[in-house]
Amino acid sequence: MSGRITRTRLLAATTVAIAALSLTACGGTDASSVRSEATSSASTQPTPSADATDSTAQPSTKSPTAAATKSPSGSSGSSAGSTTSGGKSGGKESGSQESGGKGGESRNPQCGAGTVKTIATPVARPLNHLLITVTNTDSQYCDLLGHPYARFGEAQAVPPVDESTHPQAVVTLAPGESGYAGVLLSAADGSGTHGYSTKSLAVGFENGTVAQPSLAGKGVYVDSSLRVTYWQHSMEDALN
């Protein structure tokens, strides 16, 4: 009886030991499997690139303010163009003033001693004045530019021109038409100096020619007040 119990206990113990060994073997396989799966999963994860790491770790050093405040080159070009355009408008004005210095721009041959008849006549009014008249003797129009260069006697210089008499347009003479210039010979109140009498007069034109009209009688008296006007369309403008 006791031997049967002993064998039964031994069998039961053996069975338990075998079961325990089986469980241990199963448990070990499961742990290895888990570790293997974990390692495989870790190896398949994407590795962050160096660029991604750098861009995340280091913020950009570019200054958006500097980029925004940079002036566009187009605006500068436009300003230069405007300046350049103003520059062209000023040139035209200078040209107009230069031609005006001769009484305007000439469109016809210039009048000169060879194409006009020149007469010098003292007048009663205004006092101490001389009227120079030139008449176009040619068959075509001519432009009477500037003013007469009147040289009296042995004078070394010609008298100045009265700038207030500058005409608004060129004095153009048709064939047979006349133009005029006035000459203030001396001061009416006697305030002029270096006065002298002369019977000789030479009248120069802008084209370089010279006429020598005669002075009737005793000639004329001139002093430091001597002045001439620009050529005019009428004798009234020349003497006023």
Secondary structure, DSSP 8 states (H G I E B T S, - for coil): -HHHHHHHHHHHHHHHHHHHHHHHHHHHHHHHHHHHHHHHHHHHS----HHHHHHHHS-----HHHHHH---HHHHHHHHHHHHHHHHHHHHHHHHHHHHTTTS---S-B--TTTEEEEEEEESSSTTEEEEEEEE-SSS-EEE-S--EEEETT-SS---B-GGG--SS-EEE-TT-EEEEEEE-S-TTS---S-EEES-EEEE-TTS-EE-----TT-EEE-TT-EE---BSSHHHHH-
